[in-house]
């Protein structure tokens, strides 16, 4: 991660359990934007390096419905994410803060299935691992084979689990 400072935490045998990194949280509220414009802004933020973007329906002053847009980014992406929020939304202000988060040791691997290759994220915890198929890869394979997404995700998950056993 570009601007994140990470501190590893180890178990009694010096194996990494998780790391703590500092991220920036940006938040703004809007009450006069379409859902399409918010979706477009979210897409641009993610393409520009935001780690995550999410929205929540909120009630604003005078009982107006609004949307809270929250962006999580590394410090070195803060400025570009703020620029996108100011350019693509109707906001006139953005709140920001630094926050620490714990992240598990994880790696991305490519696996081969009967539908094609896809990436899986393997996260390691104390004594066990979890396997998570990458959505975009699975969606692409599902579309190209005209089959349900869950069918591809299951095949990718099984391939990821087999990778763990090897």
C-alpha positions as CSV (number, residue, x, y, z in Angstrom):
1,X,0.0,0.0,0.0
2,X,1.4,3.3,-1.1
3,X,1.3,5.7,1.9
4,X,0.4,3.3,4.7
5,X,2.7,2.6,7.6
6,X,2.3,-1.0,8.8
7,X,3.2,-2.5,12.1
8,X,3.2,-6.3,12.3
9,X,1.9,-8.2,15.3
10,X,3.3,-11.7,15.8
11,X,2.2,-14.8,17.7
12,X,4.4,-16.6,20.2
13,X,6.3,-18.4,17.4
14,X,6.9,-15.1,15.5
15,X,4.3,-15.8,12.9
16,X,2.4,-12.7,11.6
17,X,-1.2,-12.5,13.0
18,X,-2.1,-9.2,11.6
19,X,-0.7,-5.8,10.8
20,X,-1.9,-2.4,11.9
21,X,-1.9,0.3,9.3
22,X,-3.1,3.9,9.3
23,X,-5.7,4.9,6.7
24,X,-7.6,8.1,5.9
25,X,-11.4,8.3,6.2
26,X,-13.1,10.9,4.1
27,X,-16.8,11.6,4.6
28,X,-19.3,13.9,3.0
29,X,-23.1,14.2,3.0
30,X,-25.2,15.1,-0.1
31,X,-28.9,15.5,-0.5
32,X,-29.2,16.7,-4.1
33,X,-27.5,14.0,-6.2
34,X,-28.9,11.1,-8.3
35,X,-27.9,7.6,-7.5
36,X,-26.3,7.3,-10.9
37,X,-24.0,10.3,-10.1
38,X,-23.1,8.7,-6.8
39,X,-22.3,5.4,-8.5
40,X,-20.1,7.2,-11.0
41,X,-18.3,9.0,-8.2
42,X,-17.7,5.7,-6.4
43,X,-16.3,4.1,-9.5
44,X,-13.9,7.1,-10.1
45,X,-12.7,7.0,-6.5
46,X,-12.0,3.2,-6.7
47,X,-10.2,3.6,-10.0
48,X,-8.1,6.4,-8.4
49,X,-6.8,4.2,-5.6
50,X,-9.4,4.4,-2.9
51,X,-9.3,1.2,-0.8
52,X,-13.0,1.2,-0.3
53,X,-16.0,3.5,-0.8
54,X,-19.4,3.0,0.6
55,X,-22.7,4.9,1.0
56,X,-25.4,5.1,3.6
57,X,-28.9,6.5,3.4
58,X,-29.2,9.2,6.1
59,X,-31.7,11.8,7.3
60,X,-30.3,15.3,7.1
61,X,-31.4,18.6,8.6
62,X,-35.0,19.6,7.9
63,X,-35.8,15.8,7.6
64,X,-34.3,15.7,4.1
65,X,-33.1,12.3,2.8
66,X,-29.5,12.3,1.9
67,X,-26.5,10.0,1.3
68,X,-23.3,9.8,3.4
69,X,-20.3,9.0,1.2
70,X,-17.4,7.4,3.0
71,X,-14.0,6.9,1.4
72,X,-11.1,4.9,2.9
73,X,-7.8,5.6,1.3
74,X,-4.0,5.7,2.0
75,X,-2.6,9.0,3.0
76,X,-0.9,9.4,-0.4
77,X,-4.3,9.1,-2.2
78,X,-6.2,11.6,0.1
79,X,-5.7,14.6,-2.1
80,X,-6.9,12.9,-5.3
81,X,-9.9,11.4,-3.5
82,X,-10.8,14.8,-2.1
83,X,-10.5,16.4,-5.6
84,X,-12.9,13.7,-7.0
85,X,-15.4,14.4,-4.3
86,X,-15.3,18.1,-4.9
87,X,-15.5,17.7,-8.7
88,X,-18.1,14.9,-9.0
89,X,-20.4,15.6,-6.1
90,X,-22.4,18.6,-4.9
91,X,-20.6,18.7,-1.5
92,X,-19.2,21.9,-0.1
93,X,-17.2,20.2,2.6
94,X,-15.4,17.0,3.4
95,X,-14.5,15.7,6.8
96,X,-11.3,13.6,7.2
97,X,-9.5,11.7,9.9
98,X,-6.7,9.2,10.3
99,X,-7.7,5.9,11.7
100,X,-5.8,2.7,12.4
101,X,-7.1,-0.7,11.2
102,X,-6.0,-4.3,11.6
103,X,-5.5,-6.3,8.5
104,X,-4.8,-10.0,8.2
105,X,-1.9,-11.4,6.3
106,X,-3.3,-12.1,2.9
107,X,-2.1,-13.0,-0.6
108,X,-3.8,-13.2,-4.0
109,X,-3.3,-16.3,-6.1
110,X,-4.5,-17.3,-9.6
111,X,-6.3,-20.6,-9.8
112,X,-7.5,-22.6,-12.9
113,X,-11.1,-23.9,-13.1
114,X,-13.2,-25.6,-15.8
115,X,-14.5,-22.1,-16.6
116,X,-11.0,-20.4,-16.8
117,X,-8.6,-18.7,-14.5
118,X,-9.6,-16.5,-11.6
119,X,-7.9,-14.9,-8.6
120,X,-8.6,-15.9,-5.0
121,X,-7.6,-14.0,-1.9
122,X,-6.2,-16.2,0.9
123,X,-6.2,-14.6,4.4
124,X,-4.3,-16.3,7.2
125,X,-5.5,-16.2,10.7
126,X,-4.1,-18.0,13.8
127,X,-4.2,-21.7,12.8
128,X,-6.4,-21.5,9.7
129,X,-6.9,-19.7,6.4
130,X,-9.9,-18.4,4.5
131,X,-10.3,-18.4,0.7
132,X,-12.4,-15.7,-1.0
133,X,-12.9,-15.7,-4.8
134,X,-12.4,-12.3,-6.5
135,X,-15.8,-11.1,-7.7
136,X,-14.7,-9.4,-10.9
137,X,-13.0,-12.5,-12.2
138,X,-15.9,-14.7,-11.3
139,X,-18.4,-12.3,-12.9
140,X,-16.4,-12.2,-16.1
141,X,-16.3,-16.0,-16.3
142,X,-20.0,-16.3,-15.5
143,X,-20.9,-13.8,-18.2
144,X,-18.7,-15.5,-20.8
145,X,-20.1,-19.0,-20.1
146,X,-23.7,-17.7,-19.5
147,X,-23.9,-19.5,-16.1
148,X,-24.8,-18.4,-12.6
149,X,-22.2,-16.4,-10.7
150,X,-22.5,-18.7,-7.7
151,X,-21.6,-21.7,-9.9
152,X,-18.3,-20.0,-10.9
153,X,-17.6,-18.7,-7.4
154,X,-18.0,-22.3,-6.0
155,X,-15.6,-23.7,-8.6
156,X,-13.0,-20.9,-7.8
157,X,-13.4,-21.5,-4.1
158,X,-12.8,-25.2,-4.5
159,X,-9.7,-24.5,-6.6
160,X,-8.5,-22.1,-3.9
161,X,-9.1,-24.7,-1.2
162,X,-7.2,-27.3,-3.3
163,X,-4.3,-24.8,-3.5
164,X,-4.1,-24.6,0.3
165,X,-3.8,-28.4,0.5
166,X,-0.9,-28.6,-1.9
